[in-house]
Every structure is written in structure tokens, then in C-alpha cells.
Amino acid sequence: LVRVQDAQLSEKVAAAAAQGKVLRYAADVRVDHATGSGQLVVGLKAVSADSPLGSLQGTDNLVEMTTDVYREGAPLVLRGAGAGVGGTAAGVLADMVELAAP
């Protein structure tokens, strides 16, 4: 199963690279203020390698916001160091302990 998934992911990486793109895990939140409804989509996304998301390295994080003021093509971008390996591992462990507690 892992080899099949590795092969599938390798194909996705190659297809993205052929278009000058890279794969990134991303969350896309859309809010309709008129109705109060929203949509959240999380998963692998092919993005331009020279975009803010595409140029992330290591454990850096990025939030990109498009609003009435910061329109498509000129979003507000917040970028910086993530928690790092140790901080992320500690957070995951804390979540696991909390879930295992009666």
C-alpha cells in the first residue's frame, strides 16, 4: 500500500513540476458574509513554485488572506517560522494524551 501511495504521490509531484508548480498542503477557507455560511477545503494543492505558498521552505508557515481590501492578485500575506519539529511533536503528543484521557 505504501509503495502504491509513494508512486501516486511521485506522479503528482512530476505533473506539478512539469507545469512549474510544487505541491503544498493547504487549507482554503471561503466565507459568504451575506449568508453566514462557509466552506473549508484541506489537502494537497499544486501552486506556482514562485508564489508565496510555493516558495515556503522547511517548517515555515504562511497565511494568505484575500478580502474586500486585499483583493485577488494582491492578498495580505503573513509568513514566518513555524513551531519547528520539537514544538510540533510536543503539540501532537499533548493532543494524543488529551484524547486518550477518560
N, CA and C of each residue as an Amber inpcrd file, in Angstrom:
protein
   306
   0.8260000  -1.1940000   0.0000000   0.0000000   0.0000000   0.0000000
   0.8710000   1.2590000   0.0000000   1.9200000   1.2630000   0.8160000
   2.7790000   2.4460000   0.8910000   3.4740000   2.6790000  -0.4500000
   3.9250000   1.6170000  -1.0890000   4.5900000   1.7750000  -2.3960000
   3.6270000   2.3300000  -3.4400000   2.3780000   1.9020000  -3.3840000
   1.3740000   2.4180000  -4.3180000   1.1670000   3.9080000  -4.0720000
   1.0410000   4.2860000  -2.8020000   0.8480000   5.6940000  -2.4670000
   2.0820000   6.5180000  -2.8190000   3.2800000   5.9660000  -2.5940000
   4.5080000   6.6600000  -2.9800000   4.5220000   6.9140000  -4.4830000
   4.1370000   5.9070000  -5.2620000   4.1130000   6.0520000  -6.7200000
   3.0840000   7.0940000  -7.1450000   1.9220000   7.1010000  -6.5050000
   0.8860000   8.0820000  -6.8380000   1.3490000   9.4980000  -6.5040000
   1.9780000   9.6570000  -5.3570000   2.4750000  10.9740000  -4.9690000
   3.5960000  11.4210000  -5.9020000   4.4760000  10.5030000  -6.2790000
   5.5610000  10.8350000  -7.2140000   4.9990000  11.3150000  -8.5480000
   3.9160000  10.6930000  -8.9950000   3.2700000  11.1190000 -10.2420000
   2.7020000  12.5300000 -10.0950000   2.0920000  12.8160000  -8.9640000
   1.5380000  14.1590000  -8.7310000   2.6460000  15.2020000  -8.6830000
   3.7670000  14.8720000  -8.0370000   4.9130000  15.7870000  -7.9530000
   5.4480000  16.0690000  -9.3560000   5.6020000  15.0230000 -10.1610000
   6.1310000  15.1870000 -11.5180000   5.1780000  16.0030000 -12.3890000
   3.8790000  15.7520000 -12.2720000   2.8920000  16.5050000 -13.0570000
   2.9070000  17.9830000 -12.6810000   3.0220000  18.2710000 -11.3870000
   3.0860000  19.6570000 -10.9340000   4.3650000  20.3160000 -11.4420000
   5.4920000  19.6180000 -11.3300000   6.7780000  20.1710000 -11.7620000
   6.7820000  20.4770000 -13.2620000   6.1120000  19.6520000 -14.0450000
   6.0370000  19.8770000 -15.4910000   5.3140000  21.1850000 -15.8120000
   4.5090000  21.6650000 -14.8880000   3.7800000  22.9260000 -15.0670000
   4.4230000  24.0770000 -14.2910000   5.6240000  23.8400000 -13.7420000
   6.2980000  24.8720000 -12.9540000   5.6770000  25.0580000 -11.5870000
   5.0440000  24.0070000 -11.0940000   4.3610000  24.0910000  -9.8050000
   4.9700000  23.1160000  -8.8070000   4.6110000  23.2900000  -7.5490000
   5.0090000  22.3960000  -6.4700000   3.7580000  22.0290000  -5.6840000
   3.8450000  20.9450000  -4.9310000   2.7180000  20.5290000  -4.1000000
   2.8950000  21.0580000  -2.6870000   1.8120000  21.5750000  -2.1470000
   1.8020000  22.0430000  -0.7600000   0.4900000  21.6180000  -0.1200000
   0.5400000  21.2840000   1.1660000  -0.6990000  21.0640000   1.9090000
  -1.2630000  22.4420000   2.2360000  -2.5250000  22.6370000   1.9140000
  -3.1250000  23.9520000   2.1130000  -4.5620000  23.8090000   2.5970000
  -4.9950000  24.8110000   3.3200000  -6.3910000  24.9250000   3.7320000
  -6.9550000  26.1560000   3.0420000  -8.1100000  26.0070000   2.4350000
  -8.7730000  27.1060000   1.7450000 -10.1070000  27.3500000   2.4440000
 -10.2590000  28.5300000   3.0350000 -11.4830000  28.8890000   3.7550000
 -12.2110000  29.9530000   2.9460000 -13.4620000  29.6770000   2.6420000
 -14.3040000  30.6410000   1.9130000 -15.4910000  30.9860000   2.7940000
 -15.7650000  32.2660000   2.9790000 -16.8680000  32.7040000   3.8250000
 -17.7960000  33.5800000   3.0010000 -19.0840000  33.2740000   3.0530000
 -20.1110000  34.1030000   2.4270000 -20.7430000  34.9280000   3.5350000
 -20.3380000  36.1830000   3.6440000 -20.8160000  37.0250000   4.7370000
 -22.3050000  37.3220000   4.6330000 -22.8480000  37.2800000   3.4280000
 -24.2730000  37.5620000   3.2430000 -25.1380000  36.4740000   3.8730000
 -24.6850000  35.2140000   3.7580000 -25.4880000  34.1010000   4.2800000
 -24.9520000  33.5570000   5.5940000 -23.7070000  33.9190000   5.9380000
 -23.1040000  33.3950000   7.1560000 -22.5890000  31.9780000   6.9920000
 -22.5690000  31.4760000   5.7650000 -22.0900000  30.1150000   5.5350000
 -20.6280000  30.1460000   5.1170000 -20.0010000  28.9920000   5.2360000
 -18.6080000  28.9060000   4.8580000 -18.2480000  27.5370000   4.3560000
 -17.0570000  27.4450000   3.7750000 -16.5640000  26.1740000   3.2510000
 -15.0770000  26.0770000   3.5690000 -14.6380000  24.8920000   3.9850000
 -13.2390000  24.6250000   4.2750000 -12.8000000  23.4290000   3.4450000
 -11.7230000  23.6010000   2.6820000 -11.1420000  22.5160000   1.8950000
  -9.6780000  22.3990000   2.2960000  -9.2550000  21.1990000   2.6900000
  -7.8790000  20.9610000   3.1220000  -7.3080000  19.8130000   2.3140000
  -6.0810000  19.9730000   1.8210000  -5.4520000  18.8830000   1.0850000
  -4.2510000  19.3610000   0.2950000  -3.7160000  18.4460000  -0.5170000
  -2.5890000  18.7760000  -1.3790000  -3.0750000  19.6710000  -2.5090000
  -2.2730000  20.6880000  -2.8010000  -2.6480000  21.6390000  -3.8440000
  -1.4010000  21.9520000  -4.6700000  -1.5330000  21.9690000  -5.9810000
  -0.4340000  22.3740000  -6.8570000  -0.4590000  23.8950000  -6.9640000
   0.6400000  24.5440000  -6.5990000   0.7310000  26.0040000  -6.6390000
   2.0040000  26.4090000  -7.3740000   2.0080000  27.6010000  -7.9100000
   3.1800000  28.1120000  -8.6090000   4.3980000  28.0840000  -7.6890000
   5.5120000  27.6080000  -8.2010000   6.7190000  27.4910000  -7.3790000
   7.2160000  28.8400000  -6.8890000   6.8930000  29.9220000  -7.6020000
   7.3660000  31.2340000  -7.1660000   6.3050000  32.0300000  -6.3990000
   5.2000000  31.3870000  -6.0530000   4.1710000  32.0420000  -5.2370000
   4.6020000  32.0310000  -3.7740000   3.9620000  32.8460000  -2.9370000
   4.3270000  32.8150000  -1.5130000   4.2170000  31.4030000  -0.9170000
   3.1480000  30.6920000  -1.2090000   2.9890000  29.3340000  -0.6730000
   3.9870000  28.3760000  -1.2990000   4.2050000  28.5090000  -2.5880000
   5.1210000  27.6140000  -3.2970000   6.5610000  27.7710000  -2.8800000
   6.9310000  28.9500000  -2.3990000   8.3280000  29.1890000  -2.0250000
   8.6280000  28.8950000  -0.5600000   7.6540000  28.3870000   0.1820000
   7.9100000  28.0260000   1.5810000   8.9720000  26.9450000   1.6850000
   9.7700000  27.0240000   2.7270000  10.8230000  26.0370000   2.9730000
  10.7070000  25.5100000   4.3920000  11.0770000  24.2550000   4.5950000
  11.1470000  23.6740000   5.9350000   9.8440000  23.7580000   6.6950000
   9.9100000  24.2660000   7.9120000   8.7340000  24.3090000   8.7790000
   8.0730000  25.6850000   8.8050000   8.3900000  26.5360000   7.8230000
   7.7470000  27.8500000   7.7600000   6.2430000  27.6960000   7.5580000
   5.4980000  28.6900000   8.0250000   4.0450000  28.7390000   7.8710000
   3.6680000  29.9840000   7.1050000   2.4680000  29.9520000   6.5160000
   2.0030000  31.0880000   5.7470000   0.4860000  31.1770000   5.8290000
  -0.0130000  32.3930000   5.9800000  -1.4440000  32.6600000   5.8940000
  -1.6000000  33.7320000   4.8310000  -2.4540000  33.4650000   3.8560000
  -2.6980000  34.4100000   2.7630000  -4.1800000  34.7680000   2.7870000
  -4.4730000  36.0610000   2.8940000  -5.8760000  36.4890000   3.0130000
  -6.2750000  37.3800000   1.8440000  -7.3850000  37.0220000   1.2290000
  -7.9940000  37.8500000   0.2000000  -9.2930000  38.3750000   0.7900000
  -9.4440000  39.6920000   0.8150000 -10.6090000  40.3360000   1.4330000
 -11.1240000  41.4180000   0.4900000 -12.0720000  42.1970000   0.9690000
 -12.5550000  43.3300000   0.1850000 -11.4290000  44.3340000  -0.0580000
 -10.5200000  44.4500000   0.8920000  -9.4040000  45.3950000   0.7730000
  -8.2230000  44.7540000   0.0490000  -7.8690000  43.5240000   0.4400000
  -6.7510000  42.7950000  -0.1620000  -7.3210000  41.8290000  -1.1910000
  -7.4330000  42.3020000  -2.4100000  -8.1210000  41.5550000  -3.4610000
  -7.2460000  40.4620000  -4.0700000  -7.8910000  39.5930000  -4.8590000
  -7.2060000  38.5150000  -5.5890000  -6.0560000  39.1240000  -6.3900000
  -4.8900000  38.5200000  -6.3190000  -3.7190000  39.0260000  -7.0130000
  -2.8430000  39.9120000  -6.1400000  -3.4070000  40.4300000  -5.0490000
  -2.6330000  41.2630000  -4.1140000  -3.1000000  40.9890000  -2.6870000
  -3.0110000  39.7140000  -2.2430000  -3.5070000  39.3650000  -0.9060000
  -2.5630000  39.8370000   0.1930000  -3.0850000  39.8430000   1.4090000
  -2.2640000  40.0900000   2.5880000  -1.5990000  38.7610000   2.9330000
  -0.2720000  38.7490000   3.0320000   0.4710000  37.5170000   3.2980000
   1.2210000  37.6580000   4.6150000   0.9740000  36.7260000   5.5270000
   1.7060000  36.6390000   6.7910000   2.5520000  35.3810000   6.7180000
   3.8450000  35.5260000   6.9070000   4.7590000  34.4020000   6.7310000
   5.8050000  34.4140000   7.8290000   6.1290000  33.2390000   8.3460000
   7.1580000  33.1900000   9.3720000   7.4710000  31.7720000   9.7960000
   8.3450000  31.6820000  10.7480000   8.7840000  30.3770000  11.2470000
   7.6310000  29.6610000  11.9350000   7.5320000  28.3720000  11.6700000
   6.5480000  27.5380000  12.3520000   7.0830000  27.1160000  13.7050000
   6.3770000  26.2170000  14.3340000   6.7780000  25.7530000  15.6560000
   8.0680000  24.9500000  15.6120000   8.3980000  24.3970000  14.4580000
   9.5750000  23.5530000  14.3310000   9.2550000  22.1180000  14.7080000
  10.2110000  21.2540000  14.5190000   9.9980000  19.8240000  14.7440000
   9.6440000  19.5290000  16.1960000  10.4030000  20.0850000  17.1290000
  10.1620000  19.8160000  18.5510000   8.8180000  20.3330000  19.0260000
   8.4920000  21.5530000  18.6610000   7.2170000  22.1360000  19.0660000
   6.0280000  21.3960000  18.4750000   6.1490000  20.9970000  17.2100000
   5.0710000  20.2430000  16.5710000   4.9010000  18.8830000  17.2290000
   5.9950000  18.1940000  17.4950000   5.9280000  16.8780000  18.1480000
   5.3000000  16.9980000  19.5340000   5.6750000  18.0240000  20.2810000
   5.1000000  18.2190000  21.6200000   3.5960000  18.4720000  21.5170000
   3.1760000  19.2450000  20.5380000   1.7530000  19.5130000  20.3450000
   0.9670000  18.2660000  19.9840000   1.5290000  17.4510000  19.0880000
   0.8740000  16.2060000  18.6980000   0.7720000  15.2660000  19.8950000
   1.8470000  15.1360000  20.6620000   1.8310000  14.2810000  21.8450000
   0.7930000  14.7680000  22.8510000   0.7160000  16.0740000  23.0750000
  -0.2680000  16.6220000  24.0080000  -1.6820000  16.3280000  23.5310000
  -1.9190000  16.4220000  22.2280000  -3.2430000  16.0970000  21.6870000
  -3.5850000  14.6240000  21.8960000  -2.5970000  13.7480000  21.6940000
  -2.8160000  12.3100000  21.8670000  -3.1380000  11.9790000  23.3270000
  -2.4000000  12.5980000  24.2560000  -2.6350000  12.3660000  25.6820000
  -4.0260000  12.8490000  26.0550000  -4.4230000  13.9960000  25.5560000
  -5.7490000  14.5430000  25.8410000  -6.8460000  13.6310000  25.2890000
  -6.6580000  13.1070000  24.0940000  -7.6540000  12.2070000  23.5020000
  -7.7410000  10.8770000  24.2280000  -6.6210000  10.4310000  24.7990000
  -6.6040000   9.1370000  25.4830000  -7.1580000   9.2340000  26.9080000
  -7.2300000  10.4360000  27.4410000  -7.7260000  10.6030000  28.8170000
  -9.2170000  10.2670000  28.8960000  -9.6210000   9.6060000  30.0020000
 -11.0520000   9.2240000  30.1410000 -11.9450000  10.4280000  30.3480000
